[in-house]
Amino acid sequence: MNRFISIILTIGIILRIVLSLTTYHSDVIPFDFAGKVIAGGNITNFYDYLWSLPEDDRYLKVYPRNLFNYPPLPYFFLGGFSLLTTWIVDQTVHDNFVLDFKSTLGNPQLNLLLFLLKLPYFFFDIAIAYLLMSLFKSESEKKWAFALWTFNPVNLYATYMIGQFDVIPTFLSVAALYFAVKKDRFYLAAILLGLGASFKIFPLLFIIPLALVKKEWWERIKILAIAGVTYLVTAFPFFMSSGFRRTAMLADQTTKSFYANVSISGGESIILFLAAVIFIYILFLYKKTAIEDLWKRFFVMILVFFIFTHFHPQWFLWTMPFFVIDLVKTKLKHWPLFVGLLVTFVGMITFFDSGLSIGLFSAINPSLYNLSPFWNLLGLNLDIYMSRSLLHTVFVGISAYYIYEYA
């Protein structure tokens, strides 16, 4: 088995290096920029930096004041990593990368910089492959889990092409599952979920399912408290920052799931996502499950989120470890459903700006930068809203089956 894993890992790493060097999306810039801002002495007032600049400042000609709209950890971790590695890149190219990206197109130094900015993701990504493998007993299942994650197209796209950091909270969620299921270390699992939520909020959905595995209420409360305190500790130093409260604490991304609702009066409505979450949590409370099946509850919760949310493409990575587990445990029984979801996912991407599709390769072909939307390039004038609605409807139908199967 070791030889098989070595071959798969080698091919996977080469593929990741190639994609890291050759693709660009603007989402990688804020974390690099954050490193510069933090290194300039802006620590607890980091979120206020852009708000404090005069209207005619050069940065405000490129970026909005609410550019930093994630929790603190991504900026400090990725910004710090950038400071440690990107010093080898030509300083002029690096400065232009932040302020005038188009001028760096065609420069090999840009490709080096892109690789360095995505480099920290390698460690979390590969660790997920090993953690997933460790959740299975037979050699065959271990091989399948490792290979399916290594060549997972959503992971490759979100992590090494877009360059988003979703692989980090995804790793922390899988690590929490591993320590709860394989090591019976629920408090450590709660800490990991709290840390995951300090990168992106979705691991908070897993905390109650984790706690409800325990039978004693005092144990449940301690797990909830540990996760909550872990999350709050990472954000606490920034609570006094008005920039943090305006852009990160109350960012629009955190409330997208609340848009889907049913009106029951002129000023009152039922928020469908919250109603579904409450119902499923109650179901988990009274319907007992084996610890080995905790992954099913995590899977159900994340699918409920996606059903009621207009999601960004990179967010879909959050579901991938659970699809891998499902495919392995069912011996690929559900592969047509998984492929169907991937088709809807790819279809949805084509209705975003071209920077999320063909424009990603502008790092090796500058003519692809800032192109028209994908369907316009093909000369087709589709009804975007109807097309997206149809794709999401198919997505919901398939996801509903998994929820029915595992809730």
C-alpha positions as CSV (number, residue, x, y, z in Angstrom):
1,M,0.0,0.0,0.0
2,N,2.9,2.4,0.8
3,R,4.0,2.2,-2.9
4,F,0.5,3.0,-4.1
5,I,0.2,6.0,-1.7
6,S,3.6,7.3,-2.7
7,I,2.7,7.2,-6.4
8,I,-0.7,8.9,-5.9
9,L,0.9,11.5,-3.6
10,T,3.7,12.3,-6.1
11,I,1.3,12.7,-9.0
12,G,-1.0,14.8,-6.8
13,I,1.8,17.1,-5.6
14,I,3.0,17.7,-9.2
15,L,-0.5,18.5,-10.3
16,R,-0.9,21.0,-7.4
17,I,2.4,22.7,-8.2
18,V,1.4,23.1,-11.9
19,L,-2.0,24.5,-11.0
20,S,-0.5,26.9,-8.4
21,L,2.0,28.3,-10.9
22,T,-0.4,28.7,-13.8
23,T,-3.7,30.1,-12.3
24,Y,-4.7,33.4,-10.7
25,H,-7.7,34.8,-9.1
26,S,-7.9,38.1,-7.3
27,D,-8.9,36.4,-4.0
28,V,-5.3,35.7,-3.2
29,I,-4.3,39.3,-3.1
30,P,-6.0,40.5,0.2
31,F,-4.1,38.0,2.3
32,D,-0.8,39.0,0.8
33,F,-1.7,42.7,1.3
34,A,-2.7,41.9,4.8
35,G,0.8,40.7,5.6
36,K,2.1,44.1,4.6
37,V,-0.5,46.0,6.7
38,I,0.1,43.8,9.8
39,A,3.9,44.1,9.4
40,G,3.5,47.8,9.4
41,G,2.4,47.7,13.0
42,N,-1.3,47.4,12.5
43,I,-2.2,44.5,14.9
44,T,-5.5,45.0,16.8
45,N,-6.4,47.9,14.5
46,F,-5.7,45.9,11.4
47,Y,-9.4,46.1,10.2
48,D,-9.3,49.9,10.6
49,Y,-6.4,50.4,8.2
50,L,-8.3,51.0,5.0
51,W,-11.0,53.0,6.8
52,S,-8.4,55.4,8.1
53,L,-6.9,56.2,4.7
54,P,-7.8,59.5,2.9
55,E,-10.1,59.3,0.0
56,D,-7.4,59.8,-2.6
57,D,-5.1,57.1,-1.2
58,R,-3.6,54.8,-3.9
59,Y,-5.0,51.7,-2.2
60,L,-8.5,53.0,-2.2
61,K,-8.3,53.5,-6.0
62,V,-8.0,49.7,-6.2
63,Y,-9.8,48.2,-3.2
64,P,-12.9,49.0,-1.2
65,R,-12.6,49.9,2.5
66,N,-14.3,46.7,3.5
67,L,-11.7,44.5,1.7
68,F,-10.8,42.6,4.9
69,N,-14.1,40.8,5.6
70,Y,-13.0,37.5,7.0
71,P,-12.2,36.6,10.7
72,P,-8.7,37.6,11.9
73,L,-6.9,34.2,11.7
74,P,-6.8,33.9,7.9
75,Y,-5.1,37.3,7.5
76,F,-2.6,36.8,10.3
77,F,-1.7,33.2,9.3
78,L,-1.6,33.7,5.5
79,G,-0.2,37.2,5.7
80,G,2.5,36.0,8.0
81,F,3.3,33.1,5.8
82,S,3.5,35.5,2.8
83,L,6.0,37.6,4.7
84,L,8.2,34.6,5.4
85,T,8.3,33.3,1.8
86,T,7.6,36.0,-0.8
87,W,10.7,38.1,0.0
88,I,12.5,36.1,-2.8
89,V,10.1,37.7,-5.4
90,D,11.2,40.9,-7.1
91,Q,9.9,43.7,-4.9
92,T,8.6,45.8,-7.8
93,V,6.6,42.8,-9.1
94,H,5.3,42.2,-5.6
95,D,4.2,45.8,-5.2
96,N,2.5,45.8,-8.6
97,F,0.8,42.6,-7.7
98,V,-1.1,44.4,-5.0
99,L,-1.6,47.8,-6.7
100,D,-1.5,47.1,-10.5
101,F,-1.9,43.4,-11.1
102,K,-2.3,43.7,-14.9
103,S,1.2,45.0,-15.2
104,T,2.6,41.8,-13.8
105,L,1.0,39.5,-16.4
106,G,3.6,37.7,-18.5
107,N,6.3,38.1,-15.8
108,P,7.6,34.7,-14.5
109,Q,8.0,36.3,-11.1
110,L,4.2,36.4,-11.0
111,N,4.0,32.6,-11.3
112,L,6.6,32.2,-8.5
113,L,4.6,34.6,-6.3
114,L,1.3,32.7,-7.0
115,F,3.0,29.4,-6.0
116,L,4.4,30.9,-2.8
117,L,1.0,32.3,-1.8
118,K,-0.7,28.9,-2.3
119,L,2.1,26.9,-0.7
120,P,0.7,26.8,2.9
121,Y,-2.4,25.0,1.5
122,F,-0.3,21.9,0.5
123,F,0.2,20.9,4.2
124,F,-3.5,21.1,5.1
125,D,-4.6,19.4,1.9
126,I,-2.3,16.4,2.2
127,A,-3.1,16.1,5.9
128,I,-6.8,15.7,5.0
129,A,-5.9,12.8,2.6
130,Y,-4.1,11.0,5.5
131,L,-6.9,11.7,8.0
132,L,-9.6,10.4,5.6
133,M,-7.5,7.3,5.0
134,S,-7.2,6.7,8.7
135,L,-11.0,6.7,9.1
136,F,-11.1,3.3,7.3
137,K,-9.9,-0.1,8.3
138,S,-9.4,-2.1,5.1
139,E,-6.4,-1.5,2.8
140,S,-8.7,-1.1,-0.2
141,E,-10.9,1.5,1.5
142,K,-7.8,3.4,2.6
143,K,-6.5,3.5,-0.9
144,W,-9.8,4.7,-2.3
145,A,-10.1,7.5,0.3
146,F,-6.6,8.7,-0.3
147,A,-7.0,8.7,-4.1
148,L,-10.4,10.3,-4.2
149,W,-9.3,13.2,-2.1
150,T,-6.0,13.6,-3.9
151,F,-7.7,14.0,-7.3
152,N,-10.9,15.7,-6.0
153,P,-11.6,18.3,-8.7
154,V,-13.4,20.8,-6.3
155,N,-10.4,20.8,-4.0
156,L,-8.0,21.4,-6.9
157,Y,-10.1,24.2,-8.3
158,A,-10.9,26.0,-5.0
159,T,-7.5,25.6,-3.4
160,Y,-4.9,25.8,-6.2
161,M,-6.7,27.7,-9.0
162,I,-8.8,30.2,-7.1
163,G,-6.3,30.2,-4.2
164,Q,-8.9,30.4,-1.4
165,F,-8.1,29.1,2.1
166,D,-11.2,26.9,2.6
167,V,-9.0,23.9,2.8
168,I,-7.8,25.1,6.3
169,P,-11.2,25.1,8.1
170,T,-12.0,21.9,6.1
171,F,-8.9,20.3,7.5
172,L,-9.8,21.4,11.0
173,S,-13.3,19.9,10.6
174,V,-12.0,16.6,9.4
175,A,-9.4,16.6,12.2
176,A,-12.2,17.1,14.7
177,L,-14.1,14.2,13.2
178,Y,-10.9,12.0,13.4
179,F,-10.2,12.8,17.1
180,A,-13.8,12.3,18.1
181,V,-14.3,9.1,16.3
182,K,-10.9,7.4,16.4
183,K,-9.4,8.8,19.7
184,D,-12.5,9.7,21.7
185,R,-11.0,13.2,22.4
186,F,-14.2,15.3,22.2
187,Y,-12.7,18.3,23.9
188,L,-9.9,18.5,21.4
189,A,-12.4,18.1,18.6
190,A,-14.4,21.0,20.0
191,I,-11.2,23.2,20.0
192,L,-10.5,22.3,16.4
193,L,-14.1,23.2,15.4
194,G,-13.8,26.5,17.2
195,L,-10.5,27.2,15.4
196,G,-12.1,26.2,12.1
197,A,-14.9,28.7,12.7
198,S,-12.2,31.3,13.3
199,F,-11.3,30.9,9.6
200,K,-14.8,30.4,8.2
201,I,-18.0,30.1,10.1
202,F,-19.3,26.8,8.8
203,P,-17.6,24.5,11.4
204,L,-20.0,26.0,14.0
205,L,-22.7,23.8,12.3
206,F,-20.9,20.7,13.5
207,I,-20.5,21.6,17.2
208,I,-24.0,20.6,18.3
209,P,-24.0,17.3,16.4
210,L,-20.6,16.6,18.1
211,A,-22.0,17.5,21.5
212,L,-25.1,15.4,21.1
213,V,-23.1,12.2,20.7
214,K,-22.6,12.4,24.4
215,K,-25.4,11.3,26.6
216,E,-24.8,13.5,29.7
217,W,-25.9,17.1,29.4
218,W,-23.0,18.4,31.4
219,E,-20.6,16.8,28.8
220,R,-22.6,18.4,26.0
221,I,-22.5,21.8,27.6
222,K,-18.7,21.6,28.1
223,I,-18.2,20.7,24.5
224,L,-20.3,23.6,23.3
225,A,-18.5,26.0,25.7
226,I,-15.0,24.8,24.7
227,A,-15.8,25.4,21.0
228,G,-17.5,28.7,21.6
229,V,-14.7,30.0,23.8
230,T,-12.0,28.9,21.3
231,Y,-13.8,30.9,18.6
232,L,-14.3,34.0,20.8
233,V,-10.7,34.0,22.0
234,T,-9.4,34.5,18.4
235,A,-11.8,37.4,17.7
236,F,-11.8,39.0,21.1
237,P,-8.8,41.3,20.6
238,F,-10.6,42.9,17.6
239,F,-14.0,43.6,19.2
240,M,-13.1,47.2,19.9
241,S,-12.1,47.7,16.2
242,S,-14.9,49.5,14.3
243,G,-13.5,48.1,11.1
244,F,-13.8,44.6,12.4
245,R,-17.4,45.1,13.5
246,R,-18.4,46.7,10.2
247,T,-16.7,44.3,7.8
248,A,-15.9,40.9,9.4
249,M,-18.2,40.4,12.4
250,L,-21.3,41.3,10.3
251,A,-20.1,40.4,6.8
252,D,-22.8,39.7,4.2
253,Q,-21.4,36.2,3.6
254,T,-22.5,35.2,7.2
255,T,-26.1,36.0,6.6
256,K,-26.6,34.6,3.0
257,S,-28.4,31.6,4.3
258,F,-31.1,33.7,5.9
259,Y,-32.3,35.1,2.5
260,A,-34.5,32.1,1.7
261,N,-37.8,32.6,3.7
262,V,-41.5,32.2,3.5
263,S,-43.5,35.4,4.3
264,I,-46.4,34.9,6.7
265,S,-47.3,38.5,7.2
266,G,-46.3,42.0,6.0
267,G,-43.4,42.1,8.5
268,E,-42.8,38.5,9.5
269,S,-41.4,35.5,7.7
270,I,-40.0,32.0,8.4
271,I,-36.3,31.7,7.7
272,L,-36.1,28.3,6.1
273,F,-32.4,27.6,6.8
274,L,-32.9,28.2,10.6
275,A,-36.1,26.2,10.7
276,A,-34.3,23.2,8.9
277,V,-31.3,23.5,11.2
278,I,-33.5,23.5,14.4
279,F,-35.5,20.6,13.1
280,I,-32.5,18.5,12.3
281,Y,-30.8,19.3,15.6
282,I,-33.9,18.1,17.4
283,L,-33.9,15.0,15.3
284,F,-30.3,14.4,16.4
285,L,-31.2,14.9,20.0
286,Y,-33.8,12.2,20.1
287,K,-32.4,9.9,17.4
288,K,-29.3,8.2,18.8
289,T,-26.3,7.3,16.6
290,A,-23.1,5.4,16.8
291,I,-19.9,7.5,17.1
292,E,-18.7,5.9,13.8
293,D,-21.6,7.6,12.1
294,L,-20.8,11.1,13.3
295,W,-19.7,12.0,9.8
296,K,-23.2,11.5,8.5
297,R,-24.5,14.2,10.9
298,F,-21.7,16.6,9.8
299,F,-22.6,15.8,6.1
300,V,-26.3,16.5,6.7
301,M,-25.7,19.8,8.3
302,I,-23.4,21.1,5.6
303,L,-25.8,20.0,2.9
304,V,-28.7,21.9,4.6
305,F,-26.5,25.0,4.5
306,F,-25.9,24.6,0.7
307,I,-29.6,23.9,0.0
308,F,-30.6,27.3,1.3
309,T,-27.6,29.4,0.2
310,H,-26.4,31.1,-2.9
311,F,-22.8,29.9,-2.4
312,H,-19.5,30.9,-3.7
313,P,-17.8,28.1,-5.7
314,Q,-14.9,27.6,-3.3
315,W,-17.4,26.9,-0.4
316,F,-18.4,23.6,-2.0
317,L,-15.0,22.3,-0.9
318,W,-16.5,22.0,2.7
319,T,-18.6,19.1,1.5
320,M,-15.9,17.1,-0.2
321,P,-14.5,15.1,2.7
322,F,-18.0,13.7,3.4
323,F,-18.6,12.8,-0.2
324,V,-15.3,10.9,-0.2
325,I,-16.4,9.0,2.9
326,D,-19.8,8.3,1.4
327,L,-18.3,7.1,-1.9
328,V,-15.9,4.7,-0.1
329,K,-18.3,3.4,2.5
330,T,-21.0,2.7,-0.2
331,K,-18.4,1.2,-2.6
332,L,-19.1,4.0,-5.1
333,K,-22.9,3.3,-5.1
334,H,-23.7,7.0,-5.1
335,W,-21.3,8.0,-7.9
336,P,-24.1,9.1,-10.3
337,L,-25.4,11.5,-7.6
338,F,-21.9,12.8,-7.0
339,V,-21.3,13.3,-10.7
340,G,-24.7,15.1,-10.9
341,L,-23.7,17.5,-8.2
342,L,-20.4,18.2,-9.9
343,V,-22.2,19.0,-13.1
344,T,-24.4,21.5,-11.4
345,F,-21.3,22.9,-9.7
346,V,-19.5,23.4,-12.9
347,G,-22.6,24.9,-14.5
348,M,-23.0,27.4,-11.7
349,I,-19.3,28.5,-12.2
350,T,-20.0,29.5,-15.8
351,F,-22.5,32.1,-14.6
352,F,-20.0,33.9,-12.4
353,D,-17.5,36.3,-14.0
354,S,-14.9,34.8,-16.3
355,G,-12.2,35.2,-13.6
356,L,-13.6,32.0,-12.1
357,S,-13.4,30.0,-15.3
358,I,-11.2,30.7,-18.3
359,G,-9.8,33.8,-16.8
360,L,-8.0,31.8,-14.2
361,F,-5.3,31.0,-16.7
362,S,-4.5,34.7,-17.3
363,A,-1.2,34.0,-15.4
364,I,0.1,32.1,-18.4
365,N,-2.0,33.8,-21.1
366,P,-2.5,37.6,-20.4
367,S,-5.2,37.9,-23.1
368,L,-7.5,35.9,-20.9
369,Y,-7.5,38.6,-18.2
370,N,-10.8,40.4,-17.6
371,L,-12.8,38.7,-20.4
372,S,-16.5,38.9,-20.9
373,P,-18.7,36.3,-19.0
374,F,-18.3,32.7,-20.2
375,W,-21.6,32.4,-22.1
376,N,-21.2,35.8,-23.8
377,L,-17.8,34.5,-25.2
378,L,-19.8,31.6,-26.7
379,G,-22.2,34.0,-28.3
380,L,-25.2,32.8,-26.2
381,N,-27.6,35.0,-24.3
382,L,-29.0,32.8,-21.6
383,D,-31.4,33.8,-18.8
384,I,-28.8,33.8,-16.0
385,Y,-31.3,33.8,-13.2
386,M,-33.5,31.0,-14.6
387,S,-30.4,28.9,-15.5
388,R,-28.9,29.3,-12.0
389,S,-32.3,28.5,-10.5
390,L,-32.6,25.3,-12.5
391,L,-29.0,24.2,-11.6
392,H,-29.6,24.9,-7.9
393,T,-32.9,23.1,-8.0
394,V,-31.2,19.9,-9.3
395,F,-28.5,20.4,-6.6
396,V,-31.2,20.6,-3.9
397,G,-33.0,17.5,-5.2
398,I,-29.8,15.4,-5.1
399,S,-28.7,16.8,-1.7
400,A,-32.2,16.0,-0.3
401,Y,-31.6,12.4,-1.0
402,Y,-28.4,12.4,1.0
403,I,-30.2,14.1,3.9
404,Y,-33.0,11.6,3.7
405,E,-30.5,8.7,3.7
406,Y,-28.3,10.0,6.6
407,A,-30.4,12.2,8.9
